[in-house]
Amino acid sequence: MNIFRIIAASAILVSMGVLSASADTVKMRDGRQFEGTVTHKDDETVTLQSVKDGITTELKIQMSQVEKVDIKPTADNPLGVARTYVKPPPKAGKYVEIPIVGRIGEQTLAEGMAGTLAKASEDSVEHVVFYVDSQGGDLDATRKIRELMQSFKDRLKFHAVVRDAVGTAMAIPMLCQDVYILPGATMGGTMLTFDVDKLPSGKTEQLMRSEVAMNAARAARQRGQNESVIRAMFDPDYHVVLWLDKKGVLQATTSPPSGNDLGKIIYQSDGKKVLMASRDETIELGLGKAFSGTIDQLGSPLGIANWSKYNDSGERNMQAAADKVRANQVKAGAAAGQKTQKAEQDTHNLSERREQLKSYIASNLAEAAQWDPSKDMMEYTKWASAGDGESRVYTTPGGATNIYTDKADVAIMALYKAMQGVDEMIGLEKQAAAIGLKPLYKPGELDQMRQQIVIKGTFLEKQRSTMSQIVRF
């Protein structure tokens, strides 16, 4: 075949629009399909570029969401060799393990399992085993894990091996196809608590617990589980009796059975506690199967040959996410410590300044009282007859008028300083009250003090003006 003819023919087809430089397609797992030019592809992502009306756009897609990448023949690929990516066949018997250990939201996070699930799907590793040993944790963190697991439920097979699954940790085994219960395990709900200040309008804690329980029960029903069992794990007000008849069949009624049907009562609501099941009760309730081995021995009960671990990415990724949370907590703690230290220093400074200011106000008021000339008016002036029938001012030796005005000046200045101190103290007392410090003055005392200072200062100013106008005869 003549290569030059192929190149020429390809060019003609491109010019006719039969063969386009933007003919690559990416088919998604949800059925959608995108067209353009694949400019980049690796194990994690594929980038598709398209041009419309002179505008170039790029779409970056996670390979975990892709069913097929088809790179079709173009002018740049004249031999017509289609480079097509198709998801490889499942790796038989391979699994990854994800630990659900410790508090959800701290040691267990959706961020710690997202990469593991995506890579398992990309590499056609079908099985994911969750080792669950948790007393639950943050509701929002649990919601993220649940949503992440649901997004992969059609691509991966989830299994759970349970040591303990309590409270919100119940969400993980509830989403698994197979649940195996280890000796000494417990499974059950918890008395959920909510921040009453953040509850939606018209909602109560009791109502919120009931809604959570009903949502969990609805999900359980869709998976073929007994919804009364799940609801009893989260709502203590849900009136139910869970019991086994003499044939070992689980029953859920509103009252204990009468007659000879009763074999065993597992749980009876009393409005105070939720269902917490032992290993045997968990199995009797249909929540799991007995298992005494290790995860690498799970292939036998699952009926899977060549059962083996694919890699340790599940443990590594979860540990990395938990370490990141701890690092952020340490950083936040250090910042909080610095903030607390600053707050303590500010409180100390405020208390110290208030005490200093209180002494400053008192000392200036004392100085004003000491130099107040109005209390000794008769020592400065008195009216007397000059003997010739005219009234004259008698001035004491040393210039009484000058003495009066000098004292008045000192007293007025002291009153002014005291008033400045009172004004500052009013502001400081408000700051002190805001952080819970004990007030130094009774309510309204500073305002009354300020008013008295103004009255006294105005009086002294007026008297000083009068005395300075006295002339000697």
RODO-2510 file (C-alpha; in nm, 4 decimals, decimal comma):
residues 473
     n   res          X          Y          Z
     1     m     0,0000     0,0000     0,0000
     2     n     0,1324     0,3455    -0,0960
     3     i     0,1712     0,5536     0,2188
     4     f     0,1593     0,8796     0,0219
     5     r    -0,1796     0,7884    -0,1232
     6     i    -0,3111     0,7180     0,2274
     7     i    -0,1914     1,0557     0,3545
     8     a    -0,3461     1,2355     0,0546
     9     a    -0,6764     1,0499     0,0963
    10     s    -0,6855     1,1331     0,4665
    11     a    -0,6303     1,5015     0,3928
    12     i    -0,9190     1,4986     0,1425
    13     l    -1,1497     1,3292     0,3965
    14     v    -1,0589     1,5848     0,6614
    15     s    -1,1297     1,8712     0,4210
    16     m    -1,4689     1,7127     0,3380
    17     g    -1,5545     1,6821     0,7054
    18     v    -1,5781     1,3034     0,6793
    19     l    -1,2735     1,2575     0,8982
    20     s    -1,2294     1,5133     1,1742
    21     a    -0,9311     1,6033     1,3838
    22     s    -1,1760     1,6082     1,6741
    23     a    -1,3202     1,2600     1,6328
    24     d    -1,2055     1,0948     1,9586
    25     t    -1,4775     0,9820     2,1979
    26     v    -1,4925     0,9161     2,5706
    27     k    -1,7790     0,6943     2,6807
    28     m    -1,8785     0,7313     3,0467
    29     r    -2,0033     0,4566     3,2740
    30     d    -2,3324     0,6426     3,3192
    31     g    -2,3995     0,6329     2,9423
    32     r    -2,2885     0,9840     2,8487
    33     q    -2,0441     1,0307     2,5618
    34     f    -1,8078     1,3207     2,4876
    35     e    -1,6313     1,3974     2,1590
    36     g    -1,3186     1,5965     2,0871
    37     t    -0,9459     1,5388     2,0666
    38     v    -0,7732     1,3389     2,3389
    39     t    -0,4706     1,5493     2,4310
    40     h    -0,3638     1,3550     2,7373
    41     k    -0,4400     1,0226     2,9009
    42     d    -0,2892     0,8342     3,1923
    43     d    -0,4087     0,5934     3,4589
    44     e    -0,5850     0,8692     3,6507
    45     t    -0,7378     1,1092     3,3968
    46     v    -0,8128     1,1710     3,0313
    47     t    -0,8211     1,5223     2,8816
    48     l    -1,0533     1,5930     2,5897
    49     q    -1,0150     1,9136     2,3862
    50     s    -1,2826     2,0606     2,1585
    51     v    -1,3083     2,3755     1,9445
    52     k    -1,6350     2,5584     1,8743
    53     d    -1,6757     2,9039     1,7213
    54     g    -1,3049     2,9592     1,7608
    55     i    -1,3157     2,8857     2,1346
    56     t    -1,1088     2,5953     2,2658
    57     t    -1,2289     2,4113     2,5744
    58     e    -1,0767     2,1230     2,7685
    59     l    -1,2571     1,8603     2,9730
    60     k    -1,0602     1,6627     3,2302
    61     i    -1,2289     1,3350     3,3271
    62     q    -1,1388     1,0847     3,5984
    63     m    -1,0653     0,7433     3,4480
    64     s    -1,2628     0,5813     3,7291
    65     q    -1,5760     0,7224     3,5628
    66     v    -1,4786     0,6129     3,2103
    67     e    -1,6004     0,2998     3,0336
    68     k    -1,4061     0,3443     2,7095
    69     v    -1,1686     0,5895     2,5388
    70     d    -1,1718     0,5630     2,1583
    71     i    -0,9024     0,7497     1,9653
    72     k    -1,0113     0,7264     1,6009
    73     p    -0,8071     0,7546     1,2765
    74     t    -0,7260     1,1124     1,1731
    75     a    -0,4988     1,2946     0,9301
    76     d    -0,2298     1,2624     1,1956
    77     n    -0,2961     0,8898     1,2083
    78     p    -0,3168     0,8093     0,8323
    79     l    -0,2830     0,4345     0,8657
    80     g    -0,6171     0,4308     1,0417
    81     v    -0,4861     0,2577     1,3519
    82     a    -0,7426     0,3169     1,6255
    83     r    -0,5709     0,3432     1,9627
    84     t    -0,8545     0,2369     2,1928
    85     y    -0,8509     0,2129     2,5716
    86     v    -1,0838    -0,0474     2,7180
    87     k    -1,1070    -0,1257     3,0863
    88     p    -0,9095    -0,4452     3,1508
    89     p    -1,0910    -0,7589     3,2667
    90     p    -1,1417    -0,8075     3,6417
    91     k    -0,8446    -0,9286     3,8402
    92     a    -0,9897    -1,2478     3,9825
    93     g    -0,9677    -1,2840     4,3581
    94     k    -0,7877    -0,9551     4,4195
    95     y    -0,9008    -0,7216     4,6977
    96     v    -0,7976    -0,4039     4,8762
    97     e    -0,8543    -0,3506     5,2456
    98     i    -0,9792    -0,0232     5,3937
    99     p    -0,9662     0,0201     5,7731
   100     i    -1,2638     0,1851     5,9437
   101     v    -1,0927     0,2152     6,2791
   102     g    -1,1327     0,4826     6,5455
   103     r    -1,3450     0,7929     6,5293
   104     i    -1,5065     0,8765     6,1971
   105     g    -1,3981     1,2249     6,1006
   106     e    -1,0554     1,1908     6,2630
   107     q    -0,9023     0,8448     6,2061
   108     t    -1,1520     0,7455     5,9346
   109     l    -1,2340     0,9818     5,6488
   110     a    -1,3836     0,9744     5,3008
   111     e    -1,0685     1,1513     5,1796
   112     g    -0,8707     0,8494     5,2987
   113     m    -1,0623     0,6004     5,0877
   114     a    -1,1500     0,7971     4,7706
   115     g    -0,8172     0,7319     4,5981
   116     t    -0,8204     0,3647     4,6958
   117     l    -1,1678     0,3071     4,5522
   118     a    -1,0881     0,4979     4,2323
   119     k    -0,7651     0,3070     4,1751
   120     a    -0,9291    -0,0275     4,2506
   121     s    -1,1960     0,0476     3,9919
   122     e    -0,9355     0,1653     3,7403
   123     d    -0,7273    -0,1489     3,7892
   124     s    -1,0312    -0,3807     3,7755
   125     v    -0,9872    -0,4920     4,1358
   126     e    -1,3453    -0,5930     4,2116
   127     h    -1,3380    -0,6511     4,5874
   128     v    -1,3040    -0,4024     4,8711
   129     v    -1,3000    -0,5280     5,2302
   130     f    -1,3785    -0,2842     5,5105
   131     y    -1,2398    -0,3804     5,8500
   132     v    -1,4764    -0,2049     6,0905
   133     d    -1,3781    -0,1324     6,4499
   134     s    -1,5361     0,2021     6,5311
   135     q    -1,7755     0,3650     6,7751
   136     g    -1,8876     0,6078     6,5049
   137     g    -1,8226     0,9788     6,5004
   138     d    -1,9084     1,2882     6,3027
   139     l    -2,2388     1,2771     6,1117
   140     d    -2,1144     1,4874     5,8214
   141     a    -1,7965     1,2799     5,7822
   142     t    -2,0114     0,9656     5,7840
   143     r    -2,2384     1,1128     5,5175
   144     k    -1,9369     1,1745     5,2916
   145     i    -1,8216     0,8146     5,3326
   146     r    -2,1707     0,6834     5,2582
   147     e    -2,2031     0,8967     4,9444
   148     l    -1,8566     0,7904     4,8244
   149     m    -1,9373     0,4210     4,8707
   150     q    -2,2681     0,4617     4,6897
   151     s    -2,0922     0,6218     4,3926
   152     f    -1,8832     0,3039     4,3492
   153     k    -2,1483     0,0439     4,4352
   154     d    -2,2007    -0,0554     4,0686
   155     r    -1,8288    -0,0968     4,0015
   156     l    -1,6958    -0,2584     4,3177
   157     k    -1,8109    -0,5335     4,5527
   158     f    -1,8052    -0,4280     4,9155
   159     h    -1,7511    -0,6702     5,2057
   160     a    -1,7243    -0,5906     5,5774
   161     v    -1,5482    -0,7699     5,8604
   162     v    -1,6794    -0,6269     6,1856
   163     r    -1,5116    -0,6071     6,5238
   164     d    -1,7364    -0,3223     6,6398
   165     a    -1,9778    -0,1084     6,4405
   166     v    -2,1563     0,1336     6,6702
   167     g    -2,3453     0,4540     6,6003
   168     t    -2,2673     0,6155     6,2672
   169     a    -2,0118     0,3391     6,1931
   170     m    -2,3158     0,1189     6,1170
   171     a    -2,3394     0,3011     5,7822
   172     i    -2,0398     0,1087     5,6431
   173     p    -2,1563    -0,2542     5,6897
   174     m    -2,5087    -0,1486     5,5873
   175     l    -2,3694    -0,0637     5,2409
   176     c    -2,1785    -0,3904     5,2026
   177     q    -2,2974    -0,6975     5,0142
   178     d    -2,1488    -0,9331     5,2707
   179     v    -2,0990    -0,8699     5,6420
   180     y    -1,8950    -1,1015     5,8631
   181     i    -1,9030    -1,0726     6,2413
   182     l    -1,5953    -1,1494     6,4498
   183     p    -1,6090    -1,3058     6,7991
   184     g    -1,6895    -1,0515     7,0706
   185     a    -1,8237    -0,8006     6,8196
   186     t    -2,1073    -0,5570     6,8854
   187     m    -2,3283    -0,3777     6,6396
   188     g    -2,5799    -0,1112     6,7211
   189     g    -2,6888     0,2443     6,7085
   190     t    -2,6445     0,5328     6,9406
   191     m    -2,8484     0,8034     7,1055
   192     l    -2,7772     1,0768     6,8521
   193     t    -2,7380     1,4261     6,9926
   194     f    -2,7704     1,7540     6,8050
   195     d    -2,6688     2,1133     6,8692
   196     v    -3,0061     2,2615     6,9644
   197     d    -2,8906     2,6074     6,8550
   198     k    -2,8331     2,4800     6,5001
   199     l    -3,1500     2,2777     6,4569
   200     p    -3,3784     2,3806     6,1681
   201     s    -3,6821     2,5858     6,2621
   202     g    -3,9533     2,3688     6,4140
   203     k    -3,7187     2,0710     6,4630
   204     t    -3,6430     1,9027     6,7953
   205     e    -3,3758     1,6475     6,8860
   206     q    -3,6455     1,3811     6,9105
   207     l    -3,7767     1,4659     6,5634
   208     m    -3,4252     1,4718     6,4137
   209     r    -3,3471     1,1274     6,5629
   210     s    -3,6710     0,9948     6,4212
   211     e    -3,5901     1,1292     6,0728
   212     v    -3,2375     0,9798     6,0769
   213     a    -3,3811     0,6453     6,1881
   214     m    -3,6489     0,6452     5,9168
   215     n    -3,3968     0,7324     5,6451
   216     a    -3,1663     0,4507     5,7604
   217     a    -3,4646     0,2117     5,7723
   218     r    -3,5672     0,3077     5,4201
   219     a    -3,2182     0,2333     5,2911
   220     a    -3,2196    -0,0989     5,4770
   221     r    -3,5503    -0,1971     5,3162
   222     q    -3,4072    -0,1283     4,9700
   223     r    -3,1253    -0,3731     5,0460
   224     g    -3,3665    -0,6373     5,1718
   225     q    -3,2857    -0,5854     5,5404
   226     n    -3,5367    -0,5653     5,8244
   227     e    -3,6127    -0,1948     5,8557
   228     s    -3,7447    -0,2298     6,2124
   229     v    -3,4020    -0,3530     6,3268
   230     i    -3,2222    -0,0536     6,1793
   231     r    -3,4794     0,1960     6,3012
   232     a    -3,4542     0,0589     6,6555
   233     m    -3,0801     0,1302     6,6484
   234     f    -3,1263     0,5062     6,6193
   235     d    -3,4697     0,5973     6,7604
   236     p    -3,5386     0,5078     7,1247
   237     d    -3,8979     0,6309     7,0806
   238     y    -3,9685     0,3800     6,8038
   239     h    -4,2098     0,1383     6,9673
   240     v    -4,1111    -0,2148     6,8690
   241     v    -4,0354    -0,5582     7,0091
   242     l    -3,7804    -0,7691     6,8188
   243     w    -3,8054    -1,1378     6,8988
   244     l    -3,7428    -1,4858     6,7652
   245     d    -4,0199    -1,7384     6,7429
   246     k    -3,9593    -2,1004     6,8345
   247     k    -3,8449    -2,1703     6,4791
   248     g    -3,5773    -1,9009     6,5107
   249     v    -3,7499    -1,6620     6,2718
   250     l    -3,7153    -1,2915     6,3527
   251     q    -4,0374    -1,1077     6,4298
   252     a    -4,1070    -0,7355     6,4837
   253     t    -4,4258    -0,6420     6,6707
   254     t    -4,5514    -0,3571     6,8861
   255     s    -4,5929    -0,5787     7,1916
   256     p    -4,4467    -0,9032     7,3238
   257     p    -4,6074    -1,2171     7,1831
   258     s    -4,8611    -1,4143     7,3790
   259     g    -4,8965    -1,7876     7,3868
   260     n    -4,6265    -2,0373     7,3083
   261     d    -4,4800    -1,8665     7,0008
   262     l    -4,2027    -1,6823     7,1853
   263     g    -3,8558    -1,8227     7,1595
   264     k    -3,6440    -1,5209     7,2642
   265     i    -3,6855    -1,1441     7,3013
   266     i    -3,3820    -0,9615     7,1611
   267     y    -3,4954    -0,6012     7,2104
   268     q    -3,7934    -0,4162     7,3532
   269     s    -3,8072    -0,0372     7,3287
   270     d    -3,8577     0,1664     7,6448
   271     g    -3,7954     0,5189     7,5156
   272     k    -3,4551     0,5355     7,6865
   273     k    -3,2178     0,3084     7,4967
   274     v    -3,1514     0,2042     7,1378
   275     l    -3,0743    -0,1421     7,0067
   276     m    -2,7214    -0,2642     7,0785
   277     a    -2,6655    -0,6231     6,9658
   278     s    -2,4041    -0,8761     7,0682
   279     r    -2,2378    -1,0961     6,8098
   280     d    -2,4981    -1,3722     6,8455
   281     e    -2,7852    -1,1226     6,8403
   282     t    -2,6391    -0,9523     6,5335
   283     i    -2,6436    -1,2828     6,3513
   284     e    -2,9955    -1,3609     6,4769
   285     l    -3,1117    -1,0196     6,3527
   286     g    -2,9821    -1,1034     6,0071
   287     l    -2,7182    -0,8312     6,0004
   288     g    -2,4228    -1,0573     5,9283
   289     k    -2,2646    -1,4009     5,9320
   290     a    -2,0303    -1,5544     6,1868
   291     f    -1,6618    -1,5381     6,0959
   292     s    -1,3553    -1,6181     6,3041
   293     g    -1,0733    -1,5814     6,0574
   294     t    -0,8680    -1,3005     5,9098
   295     i    -0,9362    -1,0987     5,5976
   296     d    -0,6884    -1,2991     5,3912
   297     q    -0,9038    -1,6053     5,4747
   298     l    -1,2279    -1,4425     5,3588
   299     g    -1,2091    -1,6002     5,0149
   300     s    -1,3410    -1,9317     5,1469
   301     p    -1,6777    -1,8091     5,2842
   302     l    -1,7120    -1,5825     4,9809
   303     g    -1,6479    -1,8722     4,7489
   304     i    -1,3671    -1,6887     4,5665
   305     a    -1,0618    -1,8787     4,4513
   306     n    -0,7143    -1,7227     4,4488
   307     w    -0,8214    -1,4673     4,7090
   308     s    -0,5266    -1,2315     4,7670
   309     k    -0,4520    -0,8736     4,8586
   310     y    -0,3806    -0,6435     4,5630
   311     n    -0,1857    -0,3773     4,7556
   312     d    -0,1851    -0,1866     5,0835
   313     s    -0,3115     0,1437     4,9396
   314     g    -0,6222     0,1309     5,1595
   315     e    -0,4227     0,1409     5,4813
   316     r    -0,1668     0,3897     5,3482
   317     n    -0,4228     0,6346     5,2116
   318     m    -0,6356     0,6256     5,5269
   319     q    -0,3285     0,6767     5,7460
   320     a    -0,2188     0,9715     5,5319
   321     a    -0,5636     1,1319     5,5608
   322     a    -0,5685     1,0793     5,9374
   323     d    -0,2167     1,2237     5,9703
   324     k    -0,3285     1,5307     5,7765
   325     v    -0,6239     1,5797     6,0106
   326     r    -0,3976     1,5459     6,3137
   327     a    -0,1494     1,7936     6,1672
   328     n    -0,4299     2,0420     6,1102
   329     q    -0,5544     1,9845     6,4647
   330     v    -0,2070     2,0485     6,6046
   331     k    -0,1788     2,3619     6,3946
   332     a    -0,5235     2,4786     6,5010
   333     g    -0,4408     2,3938     6,8613
   334     a    -0,1222     2,5980     6,8453
   335     a    -0,3120     2,8898     6,6951
   336     a    -0,5826     2,8516     6,9587
   337     g    -0,3145     2,8383     7,2275
   338     q    -0,1602     3,1590     7,0997
   339     k    -0,5043     3,3161     7,0845
   340     t    -0,5770     3,2009     7,4392
   341     q    -0,2409     3,3294     7,5592
   342     k    -0,3083     3,6658     7,3959
   343     a    -0,6581     3,6750     7,5451
   344     e    -0,5142     3,6006     7,8899
   345     q    -0,2539     3,8742     7,8466
   346     d    -0,5188     4,1189     7,7254
   347     t    -0,7355     4,0320     8,0268
   348     h    -0,4415     4,0868     8,2605
   349     n    -0,3587     4,4188     8,0954
   350     l    -0,7228     4,5281     8,1150
   351     s    -0,7477     4,4429     8,4844
   352     e    -0,4196     4,6179     8,5576
   353     r    -0,5216     4,9299     8,3655
   354     r    -0,8586     4,9475     8,5429
   355     e    -0,6916     4,9323     8,8847
   356     q    -0,4408     5,1999     8,7838
   357     l    -0,7183     5,4179     8,6469
   358     k    -0,9281     5,3767     8,9598
   359     s    -0,6366     5,5042     9,1719
   360     y    -0,5770     5,7860     8,9212
   361     i    -0,9408     5,9026     8,9453
   362     a    -0,9391     5,8834     9,3253
   363     s    -0,6095     6,0733     9,3603
   364     n    -0,7261     6,3546     9,1307
   365     l    -1,0581     6,3859     9,3115
   366     a    -0,8650     6,4018     9,6416
   367     e    -0,6355     6,6711     9,4991
   368     a    -0,9347     6,8697     9,3754
   369     a    -1,0921     6,8546     9,7217
   370     q    -0,7643     6,9583     9,8854
   371     w    -0,7240     7,2672     9,6661
   372     d    -1,0938     7,3580     9,6453
   373     p    -1,1009     7,7297     9,7520
   374     s    -1,4795     7,7501     9,7735
   375     k    -1,4884     7,5750    10,1093
   376     d    -1,2911     7,8686    10,2686
   377     m    -1,4511     8,1666    10,0975
   378     m    -1,4495     8,3810    10,4138
   379     e    -1,0741     8,3503    10,4465
   380     y    -1,0324     8,5347    10,1193
   381     t    -1,2878     8,8127    10,1231
   382     k    -1,5328     8,9758    10,3524
   383     w    -1,7380     9,2885    10,3316
   384     a    -1,6798     9,5681    10,5869
   385     s    -1,7618     9,9337    10,6364
   386     a    -1,4763    10,1698    10,5617
   387     g    -1,6130    10,4142    10,8191
   388     d    -1,7173    10,6623    10,5579
   389     g    -2,0442    10,4989    10,4761
   390     e    -1,9134    10,3118    10,1693
   391     s    -1,8800     9,9404    10,1393
   392     r    -1,5338     9,8222    10,0582
   393     v    -1,3628     9,4875    10,0045
   394     y    -1,1257     9,3914    10,2790
   395     t    -0,8317     9,1886    10,1462
   396     t    -0,6338     8,9625    10,3732
   397     p    -0,2553     9,0002    10,3727
   398     g    -0,0680     8,8183    10,0927
   399     g    -0,3210     8,8884     9,8205
   400     a    -0,6256     8,6714     9,8940
   401     t    -0,7680     8,7133     9,5433
   402     n    -0,4561     8,5693     9,3821
   403     i    -0,4530     8,2837     9,6318
   404     y    -0,8132     8,1963     9,5480
   405     t    -0,7581     8,1870     9,1721
   406     d    -0,4376     7,9879     9,2072
   407     k    -0,6111     7,7251     9,4182
   408     a    -0,9065     7,7207     9,1814
   409     d    -0,6724     7,6560     8,8880
   410     v    -0,5195     7,3528     9,0636
   411     a    -0,8616     7,2150     9,1656
   412     i    -1,0109     7,2635     8,8177
   413     m    -0,7152     7,0870     8,6530
   414     a    -0,7473     6,7958     8,8975
   415     l    -1,1204     6,7718     8,8224
   416     y    -1,0466     6,7718     8,4477
   417     k    -0,7986     6,4867     8,4873
   418     a    -1,0479     6,2941     8,7003
   419     m    -1,3154     6,3394     8,4345
   420     q    -1,0795     6,2070     8,1642
   421     g    -1,0144     5,9055     8,3842
   422     v    -1,3875     5,8473     8,4353
   423     d    -1,4514     5,8632     8,0591
   424     e    -1,1815     5,6016     7,9931
   425     m    -1,3032     5,3877     8,2816
   426     i    -1,6568     5,3774     8,1383
   427     g    -1,5161     5,2166     7,8217
   428     l    -1,2930     4,9757     8,0121
   429     e    -1,5795     4,8614     8,2343
   430     k    -1,7791     4,7717     7,9237
   431     q    -1,4861     4,5668     7,7917
   432     a    -1,4508     4,3967     8,1288
   433     a    -1,8203     4,3072     8,1428
   434     a    -1,7983     4,1558     7,7926
   435     i    -1,5367     3,9019     7,9056
   436     g    -1,6941     3,8336     8,2447
   437     l    -1,4693     4,0381     8,4743
   438     k    -1,6124     4,1694     8,7991
   439     p    -1,7022     4,5434     8,7803
   440     l    -1,5105     4,7949     8,9919
   441     y    -1,8079     5,0323     9,0224
   442     k    -2,1761     4,9906     9,0901
   443     p    -2,4181     5,0358     8,7985
   444     g    -2,4506     5,4072     8,7128
   445     e    -2,1814     5,5111     8,9628
   446     l    -1,9380     5,6361     8,6995
   447     d    -2,2068     5,8387     8,5201
   448     q    -2,3083     5,9998     8,8489
   449     m    -1,9437     6,0714     8,9325
   450     r    -1,8896     6,2371     8,5965
   451     q    -2,1980     6,4527     8,6424
   452     q    -2,0778     6,5723     8,9868
   453     i    -1,7317     6,6543     8,8455
   454     v    -1,8889     6,8656     8,5715
   455     i    -2,1074     7,0519     8,8228
   456     k    -1,8174     7,1188     9,0611
   457     g    -1,5821     7,2232     8,7816
   458     t    -1,8410     7,4610     8,6333
   459     f    -1,8979     7,6165     8,9787
   460     l    -1,5262     7,6698     9,0386
   461     e    -1,4795     7,8237     8,6929
   462     k    -1,7603     8,0680     8,7657
   463     q    -1,6290     8,1622     9,1138
   464     r    -1,2769     8,2017     8,9787
   465     s    -1,4026     8,4435     8,7158
   466     t    -1,5864     8,6443     8,9824
   467     m    -1,2864     8,6603     9,2169
   468     s    -1,0505     8,7703     8,9406
   469     q    -1,2717     9,0763     8,8818
   470     i    -1,2474     9,2003     9,2435
   471     v    -1,0495     9,5203     9,2664
   472     r    -0,9043     9,6913     9,5728
   473     f    -1,0219    10,0271     9,6902
***
